[in-house]
Amino acid sequence: MQNMIRSMARFSAAMTLFGFQQFQNVLEAFADSADALKIRQSLDTVTDAVASELDDQTKPAYDSMVRLSNQVVDRTFDAVKKTQTGRKKTGAQDSADAGGTSDRDANAKAEEVELAAD
């Protein structure tokens, strides 16, 4: 029993540190879409492997937690978009609007690409 508890503690520590490492990687690679995609694929692979080990009694709770976290992320991004829409434009944004695409247009296009990849 003692070895089982040690294994669980090691697993918990490894998963926590892996999560922090991936979060740090996302922040560092935020501007580089190729790195961000690689990180996302890595996270999805590990998540799928761990989730596949859940038993039938635990799976519904996991699915519920995933839905809840997706809703939190979606609502957070919606709130951020609404606050950005109300901000004053900077000089760079004004010139972008006059001569090309705005930051908002570029963000919307990037979001469309990400949604298509999902």
Number of C-alpha atoms within 10 A of each C-alpha: 6 6 8 9 10 11 12 11 12 12 12 12 12 12 13 12 12 14 13 12 12 17 14 12 14 19 11 12 16 13 10 10 13 11 15 18 16 13 17 13 12 13 16 12 12 13 11 11 11 10 14 10 10 13 9 8 8 11 14 12 12 13 12 11 12 12 12 12 12 12 12 12 12 12 12 12 12 12 12 11 13 11 10 12 11 8 8 9 12 9 9 11 16 13 13 13 15 10 9 11 13 16 13 14 12 11 13 12 12 13 12 12 11 12 9 8 8 6
